[in-house]
Amino acid sequence: MAGVPEAMESAKEFSIRIIPGVEISALYSPSNGSGADELVHILAYYDSWGPGKSQEVEKVLSSIREGRYTRAKEMLSKFRNLGMPLNFEDVSTIAGNGVAPGRVHVARAMVVAGYFDNLGQAFSRYLYDGGPAYATGSEPDGNLLCN
């Protein structure tokens, strides 16, 4: 949501209509009793004045951001234990100022550090779901999120 005001301003210059929104990865627990949580992506669109419950949305997004920092640090700890140390600052620099780092930022930092030739190697060898350097995210409950 941080880039919405700038996008709205730029849109005026080019006569483009912007529909602000946010994509939130969440866990969905089917009511069929299967017991298996599924990762879903929820798209929340709102008008140009912002979401109706902006404080609630920001609280959820803030929690997700904090979880991403924790997850990135956990992945780096796993890489360190595997003999591939890397500083969190390197990952933060790649992610960009104020951006909560994700797996792709960790992978890019590992490539820059020379541990891998490309992102594909980092993911296929270590960062795939359940891989040796994988860390679970902190996705919110999809059912609660939709309410």
Short mmCIF file of the C-alpha atoms (twelve columns), coordinates in Angstrom:
data_MODEL
# 
_entry.id   MODEL 
# 
loop_
_atom_site.group_PDB 
_atom_site.id 
_atom_site.type_symbol 
_atom_site.label_atom_id 
_atom_site.label_alt_id 
_atom_site.label_comp_id 
_atom_site.label_asym_id 
_atom_site.label_seq_id 
_atom_site.Cartn_x 
_atom_site.Cartn_y 
_atom_site.Cartn_z 
_atom_site.pdbx_PDB_model_num 
ATOM 1   C CA . MET A 1   0.000   0.000   0.000   1 
ATOM 2   C CA . ALA A 2   3.008   2.257   0.426   1 
ATOM 3   C CA . GLY A 3   3.301   2.943   -3.308  1 
ATOM 4   C CA . VAL A 4   -0.367  3.704   -3.947  1 
ATOM 5   C CA . PRO A 5   -0.211  7.510   -3.497  1 
ATOM 6   C CA . GLU A 6   2.687   7.770   -5.963  1 
ATOM 7   C CA . ALA A 7   0.938   5.486   -8.449  1 
ATOM 8   C CA . MET A 8   -2.246  7.554   -8.204  1 
ATOM 9   C CA . GLU A 9   -0.290  10.747  -8.842  1 
ATOM 10  C CA . SER A 10  1.590   9.278   -11.807 1 
ATOM 11  C CA . ALA A 11  -1.640  7.922   -13.251 1 
ATOM 12  C CA . LYS A 12  -3.039  11.444  -13.521 1 
ATOM 13  C CA . GLU A 13  -0.088  12.473  -15.678 1 
ATOM 14  C CA . PHE A 14  -0.709  9.646   -18.152 1 
ATOM 15  C CA . SER A 15  -4.516  9.485   -17.922 1 
ATOM 16  C CA . ILE A 16  -4.378  5.972   -16.494 1 
ATOM 17  C CA . ARG A 17  -6.952  4.628   -14.050 1 
ATOM 18  C CA . ILE A 18  -5.415  2.914   -11.040 1 
ATOM 19  C CA . ILE A 19  -7.322  0.355   -9.000  1 
ATOM 20  C CA . PRO A 20  -5.390  0.160   -5.729  1 
ATOM 21  C CA . GLY A 21  -5.093  -3.129  -3.940  1 
ATOM 22  C CA . VAL A 22  -2.913  -5.615  -2.185  1 
ATOM 23  C CA . GLU A 23  -2.169  -9.317  -2.606  1 
ATOM 24  C CA . ILE A 24  -1.933  -11.246 0.636   1 
ATOM 25  C CA . SER A 25  -0.699  -14.825 0.865   1 
ATOM 26  C CA . ALA A 26  -2.768  -16.672 3.444   1 
ATOM 27  C CA . LEU A 27  -3.434  -20.174 4.707   1 
ATOM 28  C CA . TYR A 28  -6.848  -21.617 3.948   1 
ATOM 29  C CA . SER A 29  -8.254  -24.522 5.926   1 
ATOM 30  C CA . PRO A 30  -10.913 -26.284 3.846   1 
ATOM 31  C CA . SER A 31  -14.120 -27.041 5.709   1 
ATOM 32  C CA . ASN A 32  -14.249 -30.521 4.158   1 
ATOM 33  C CA . GLY A 33  -12.280 -31.899 7.084   1 
ATOM 34  C CA . SER A 34  -9.197  -32.797 5.053   1 
ATOM 35  C CA . GLY A 35  -7.054  -31.052 7.652   1 
ATOM 36  C CA . ALA A 36  -4.557  -29.843 5.051   1 
ATOM 37  C CA . ASP A 37  -3.946  -26.098 4.952   1 
ATOM 38  C CA . GLU A 38  -3.533  -24.633 1.493   1 
ATOM 39  C CA . LEU A 39  -1.606  -21.500 0.576   1 
ATOM 40  C CA . VAL A 40  -3.914  -19.076 -1.229  1 
ATOM 41  C CA . HIS A 41  -3.415  -15.582 -2.590  1 
ATOM 42  C CA . ILE A 42  -6.146  -13.120 -1.680  1 
ATOM 43  C CA . LEU A 43  -6.493  -9.994  -3.793  1 
ATOM 44  C CA . ALA A 44  -8.030  -7.059  -1.941  1 
ATOM 45  C CA . TYR A 45  -9.025  -4.117  -4.119  1 
ATOM 46  C CA . TYR A 46  -10.304 -0.786  -2.879  1 
ATOM 47  C CA . ASP A 47  -11.201 2.648   -4.175  1 
ATOM 48  C CA . SER A 48  -8.807  5.557   -4.491  1 
ATOM 49  C CA . TRP A 49  -9.541  6.733   -0.937  1 
ATOM 50  C CA . GLY A 50  -8.111  3.551   0.544   1 
ATOM 51  C CA . PRO A 51  -9.532  0.451   2.160   1 
ATOM 52  C CA . GLY A 52  -12.584 0.840   4.377   1 
ATOM 53  C CA . LYS A 53  -10.779 -0.707  7.341   1 
ATOM 54  C CA . SER A 54  -7.315  0.683   6.675   1 
ATOM 55  C CA . GLN A 55  -6.077  0.269   10.258  1 
ATOM 56  C CA . GLU A 56  -7.019  -3.417  10.238  1 
ATOM 57  C CA . VAL A 57  -5.399  -3.941  6.839   1 
ATOM 58  C CA . GLU A 58  -2.221  -2.159  7.937   1 
ATOM 59  C CA . LYS A 59  -2.085  -4.273  11.100  1 
ATOM 60  C CA . VAL A 60  -2.228  -7.470  9.013   1 
ATOM 61  C CA . LEU A 61  0.374   -6.178  6.549   1 
ATOM 62  C CA . SER A 62  2.671   -5.089  9.389   1 
ATOM 63  C CA . SER A 63  2.463   -8.556  10.923  1 
ATOM 64  C CA . ILE A 64  3.288   -10.121 7.550   1 
ATOM 65  C CA . ARG A 65  6.280   -7.779  7.110   1 
ATOM 66  C CA . GLU A 66  7.635   -8.677  10.545  1 
ATOM 67  C CA . GLY A 67  7.189   -12.353 9.711   1 
ATOM 68  C CA . ARG A 68  9.163   -11.901 6.494   1 
ATOM 69  C CA . TYR A 69  12.100  -10.396 8.411   1 
ATOM 70  C CA . THR A 70  12.017  -13.307 10.848  1 
ATOM 71  C CA . ARG A 71  11.774  -15.831 8.013   1 
ATOM 72  C CA . ALA A 72  14.718  -14.300 6.118   1 
ATOM 73  C CA . LYS A 73  16.867  -14.401 9.250   1 
ATOM 74  C CA . GLU A 74  15.909  -18.041 9.804   1 
ATOM 75  C CA . MET A 75  16.909  -18.913 6.223   1 
ATOM 76  C CA . LEU A 76  20.253  -17.154 6.719   1 
ATOM 77  C CA . SER A 77  20.788  -19.109 9.926   1 
ATOM 78  C CA . LYS A 78  20.174  -22.345 8.038   1 
ATOM 79  C CA . PHE A 79  22.607  -21.314 5.296   1 
ATOM 80  C CA . ARG A 80  25.182  -20.421 7.976   1 
ATOM 81  C CA . ASN A 81  24.762  -23.895 9.501   1 
ATOM 82  C CA . LEU A 82  25.294  -25.339 6.012   1 
ATOM 83  C CA . GLY A 83  28.626  -23.497 5.718   1 
ATOM 84  C CA . MET A 84  27.366  -20.591 3.607   1 
ATOM 85  C CA . PRO A 85  27.339  -17.531 5.875   1 
ATOM 86  C CA . LEU A 86  25.768  -14.297 4.709   1 
ATOM 87  C CA . ASN A 87  24.916  -11.050 6.499   1 
ATOM 88  C CA . PHE A 88  21.317  -9.937  6.847   1 
ATOM 89  C CA . GLU A 89  22.416  -6.482  5.685   1 
ATOM 90  C CA . ASP A 90  23.313  -7.950  2.277   1 
ATOM 91  C CA . VAL A 91  19.793  -9.325  1.907   1 
ATOM 92  C CA . SER A 92  18.252  -6.043  3.099   1 
ATOM 93  C CA . THR A 93  20.274  -4.080  0.550   1 
ATOM 94  C CA . ILE A 94  19.038  -6.315  -2.258  1 
ATOM 95  C CA . ALA A 95  15.430  -6.103  -1.036  1 
ATOM 96  C CA . GLY A 96  15.593  -2.312  -0.957  1 
ATOM 97  C CA . ASN A 97  14.915  0.343   1.624   1 
ATOM 98  C CA . GLY A 98  11.915  -0.551  3.746   1 
ATOM 99  C CA . VAL A 99  11.104  -3.729  1.799   1 
ATOM 100 C CA . ALA A 100 10.569  -6.864  3.864   1 
ATOM 101 C CA . PRO A 101 12.855  -9.514  2.349   1 
ATOM 102 C CA . GLY A 102 11.547  -12.733 0.879   1 
ATOM 103 C CA . ARG A 103 13.055  -15.937 -0.454  1 
ATOM 104 C CA . VAL A 104 13.970  -14.325 -3.758  1 
ATOM 105 C CA . HIS A 105 16.008  -11.639 -1.976  1 
ATOM 106 C CA . VAL A 106 17.877  -14.281 0.020   1 
ATOM 107 C CA . ALA A 107 18.506  -16.215 -3.213  1 
ATOM 108 C CA . ARG A 108 19.817  -13.094 -4.984  1 
ATOM 109 C CA . ALA A 109 22.147  -12.340 -2.078  1 
ATOM 110 C CA . MET A 110 23.469  -15.905 -2.243  1 
ATOM 111 C CA . VAL A 111 24.140  -15.502 -5.985  1 
ATOM 112 C CA . VAL A 112 25.893  -12.156 -5.431  1 
ATOM 113 C CA . ALA A 113 28.015  -13.788 -2.696  1 
ATOM 114 C CA . GLY A 114 29.080  -16.457 -5.185  1 
ATOM 115 C CA . TYR A 115 27.379  -19.450 -3.578  1 
ATOM 116 C CA . PHE A 116 25.219  -20.077 -6.661  1 
ATOM 117 C CA . ASP A 117 25.389  -19.224 -10.347 1 
ATOM 118 C CA . ASN A 118 21.739  -18.193 -10.559 1 
ATOM 119 C CA . LEU A 119 18.462  -17.979 -8.670  1 
ATOM 120 C CA . GLY A 120 17.313  -21.328 -10.018 1 
ATOM 121 C CA . GLN A 121 20.203  -23.111 -8.321  1 
ATOM 122 C CA . ALA A 122 19.466  -21.456 -4.981  1 
ATOM 123 C CA . PHE A 123 15.829  -22.492 -5.165  1 
ATOM 124 C CA . SER A 124 16.283  -25.980 -6.600  1 
ATOM 125 C CA . ARG A 125 19.019  -26.934 -4.137  1 
ATOM 126 C CA . TYR A 126 18.137  -25.141 -0.894  1 
ATOM 127 C CA . LEU A 127 15.132  -22.801 -0.927  1 
ATOM 128 C CA . TYR A 128 12.391  -24.992 -2.385  1 
ATOM 129 C CA . ASP A 129 9.419   -25.730 -0.116  1 
ATOM 130 C CA . GLY A 130 10.816  -28.021 2.558   1 
ATOM 131 C CA . GLY A 131 14.408  -27.572 1.337   1 
ATOM 132 C CA . PRO A 132 17.451  -27.466 3.642   1 
ATOM 133 C CA . ALA A 133 17.381  -23.659 3.936   1 
ATOM 134 C CA . TYR A 134 13.610  -23.231 3.639   1 
ATOM 135 C CA . ALA A 135 11.771  -21.510 6.464   1 
ATOM 136 C CA . THR A 136 8.019   -21.357 6.790   1 
ATOM 137 C CA . GLY A 137 6.301   -18.031 6.399   1 
ATOM 138 C CA . SER A 138 3.889   -16.331 8.749   1 
ATOM 139 C CA . GLU A 139 0.840   -16.258 6.531   1 
ATOM 140 C CA . PRO A 140 -2.388  -15.212 8.237   1 
ATOM 141 C CA . ASP A 141 -5.478  -17.422 8.371   1 
ATOM 142 C CA . GLY A 142 -7.376  -16.902 5.114   1 
ATOM 143 C CA . ASN A 143 -10.784 -17.432 6.705   1 
ATOM 144 C CA . LEU A 144 -10.143 -14.725 9.300   1 
ATOM 145 C CA . LEU A 145 -8.597  -12.430 6.710   1 
ATOM 146 C CA . CYS A 146 -11.693 -12.517 4.512   1 
ATOM 147 C CA . ASN A 147 -13.917 -11.625 7.444   1 
# 
